[in-house]
Amino acid sequence: MAPTTTASDRNGGADGSSGSGAAACDPLLVDARKVTIELVQINEHFVCSLCHGYLRDAQAIKECLHTFCNGCIRPHFMSDKRNNSCPTCRVELGVRPWEQLMPDPAIQELTVKILPDFREQDRILAEDFYAQLGIPRKAVAKPAVEQPAPVRNKHVCGPSPNQLVSFEVRAQRSRDAPLFLWLKPLKKSQMRTQALLKIMHLRKYIAKKLRSVRPEEVEVLCRGTPVGPEYSLEFIRRTIWKSASSKMVLEFRRQLV
């Protein structure tokens, strides 16, 4: 925007000076002013072109700097060997395109700050998504009035049984996976924990038990599909596993980072 011209700029200062000093300050005044931008002009920069939703755990491609959700771009590369280029500009990324990804915290922070209500919109879209699949969702419990109660054991603090999920974690042994991606299995593969536990925490647990990899080097899969670290066990059970009669099985392997 061009700086606003004042009367002193056109006619000189009160003492008859040319006003060049005021003109020299105009850039500083412009920088300090508040600029209003229509959301429609910038909205496309915060939308993932794969899921058409606002960015979650944004990941940028080093070659072209196009940004996608981490939970979208990694399964896109892993689902088919032919998907070795940027979905937006089609630049070739080699035989291991996932190695060209890098976190983009700047765009993720801007998404949250500029679009503070997008989380509510995501909630509405998620309800429509579950309704189309015919999957019932748990009703959000209203906060109850806090009442003082004696604490029997301050070290025991966990969810009720209906908030837990049982599942099995196996080391992947697929014939399609190269041997160098194999990791040794866990001694205890049967687990029962909170349904809202995220995959990032499960990766930390696996890395701690194996003692040979870092959490970011562990990749978790459900039915052969890599799942993002921001996904919860409940979300994976409802949208990928999709079987209420059988125990969910997750696999893990080494991830190239």
N, C-alpha and C positions, 0 to 999 in steps of 0.2 A: 504494500500500500504506500502511496506517495504521502509524504508528510504534509500536514495541514499548514497552509501559509497564513501567518498572522499579520496584523496591521503593521507591527514594528518591522517585519521582514520587508514589506513593500515600501514603507515610507521612511524607514530609518528609525532610530531610537528617539527617546524623548529629548536627548541632548543634540539631535541632528546628526548622529553617526549613521553610517551606512547600514547597520544591522547585520554585518557579516558575522559577528560573534554569535548572534542568535541562530543564524542559519547553520553555523558549525555545530550547534547543539542539537539540531533536528534529528540526526540519526540516533542519538541517545534517547530522545523523547519517543521516537518510533519504537525502539527496542523495549521501552518500559510500558508501552500501551498494551491493553488487552485486545486481542484479535479474535473475533467470532467466526468460526468456520462451520458450514453446514455438514451434518453427519454424513449425508449421502455422498459427499465429495471424498471422504476418507474411509468409508465403511469397508470397501473392498480390500483394503490393506490389512484388515483384522479378521478376515474370513478365510478358512481353509478351503481350497478348491476341491478337495476330495470328499469331505463330509458336508460342505456348505454351511458349517456352523462356525461360531467364533473360536479362535485358536485356544487350544488347551495344551499345556506343556510344549510350547512352540519350538520347532526344530527347523533350522535353515540349511539349505544345501550350499556348501562352500563354493561351488563352481558358479552358481547364478544368483544365490541369495534369495531364492523363493522360499517361502515359509509355509509349513504345514503342521498339523497336530502330530505329536509323536506317536499317538495311538493309531494314526491313519497312515503315515508315510512308511513306517517300518513294515506293517503287514502288506502294504502295497508292493514293496520291494521283495518281500519274502514269499508272496503268494505265487509268483511266476518269474522264472529266470529271464523272461523277455522284458520284464519291467525294470530296466536298468538305465532309465533316463528320467529327467525331471518331468513330472506330469504337466507342468505349465508350459515350459519352453522347449522340452524334448532334448535338452543337451545331454549327451552321452556321459555316463558316470562310471563306466567300467564294469567289471564282473562282480564287484562287491560295492554296490551303490550306497549301502548303509554306512560305509566308512566315510562318505562325504557329508554326513549330517553333523550338525553342531547345534547346541542349545542357543536359543535366541531370547534371553531374558528381557531384553529391552522392549521388543514388540509385545511380549507377554504382559509386562508391567503397564505398557501404554494401553493395552486392551482392557485391563481391569480399571485403570484410572479414567479413560475417556468413555468407556461403556460400563458404568457401574451397575446398570440394571440388566446386563446380559445374562447373569446367573439366573435371574427370575425367568427370562425368556427360555433359557436352556431347560429349566424345570418344566415349563409348559410343553416344550417340544418333546421332552422325555416322556411325559404323560401320554402325549399323542402316539409316540412310538410304541410304548407298551400296549396301548389300547388297540392299535392296528395288529399287533401280534397276539392279542387276546391273553396277555400275561397280567394277572392281577397284581396290584401294588399294595404294599402295606400302608395303612393310613397313618399319617403323621400324628403322633400323640401330642395332645395339648399339654403344655407345662403345668404340672400340678402345683398347688400351693405348698410351699416348703413348710414342713413340720419338723420340729426337733425330735430326734430319735436317738436312743443310745447306740453307740457303735460297739459291736461285740468284738470285732477284730479289725483294727485299722489297716492291717496289711492285706486283708482280703477285700478286693474291690473289683468286681467283674460283672459282665452282663448276665441277664437271666437266660435260661436254657433256650428260649425261643429266639434269641439273638445270636446263636452259635450255628456254625456250619461244619459238617464233617467232610473231609476230602482226602485224597491220596496224592502224594507228590512222588513222581518217578523220574529217574534219570532217563533221558530220551535215548532210545536204541533203534532209531529208524534206519532202514537201509539207505534211504535217500540222504541222510545226514553224514557228512564226512567224519572220519574217526577223530580228527583233531578237535571236533566240537563236543565230543562225548565227555561227560564228567562222571565221577564215581557216584554210585547211589548213596542215599542217606541210610543210616542204620535204622531209623524209625520213619517210615514213609506215611503212616496213618496219622492224620492230624485232625484236631477239632479246635476251632478258635472263633473269634468274632467274625460275623458275616461282613462287616464293614472294613475289615483289614485290607489294606491296599497291597498290590503286588510289589511295590518298592520295599515294604517291610518283609515280605516273604523272601525277596532276593537277599536282603541283609541276613536273614536267618539261615538261608542255604549257604551263603558265603562263610558265615561264622562256623557252621558245622563242617564244611569241607576243608577250610583253612588253606586252600590252594588258589582261590580266586577272590577278586574283589566283587562287591555287590553289583557294580555296573557291568561286570563281565558275565553275569548270569542272565540268561534269557528264559522266560517262562512261557509255556505254550499250553493252549487248550484245544483239543481236537486238531492238533497240528498247526494252529494259527498263533503266532506270537501276540501276546497281550501287553499293552502299555503299562508302565509302572504306576500310572494314576488310577488304574481300574481297581475296583473293589471285588472281593470274592463273590459277593451277592450279585453284582452287575454281570460278572462272567458266567455265573451259574444260570442266570435268567436269559442272557442274550446269546451265549455261545454254546454252553453245555446243553441247555434246554431239555433236561430230563429230570423230572422230580422223583422218579421211581428208582434211580440208580445214583450211587455215590459219585461225585465229581472227581475226575482224575486230571491232574495237571502234570506236565512234563517240564524238565529244565535241561538246558545245555549251555555250552559256552557261547557267549556273544562276542563278536568281533567289534571292538571299539577303537 
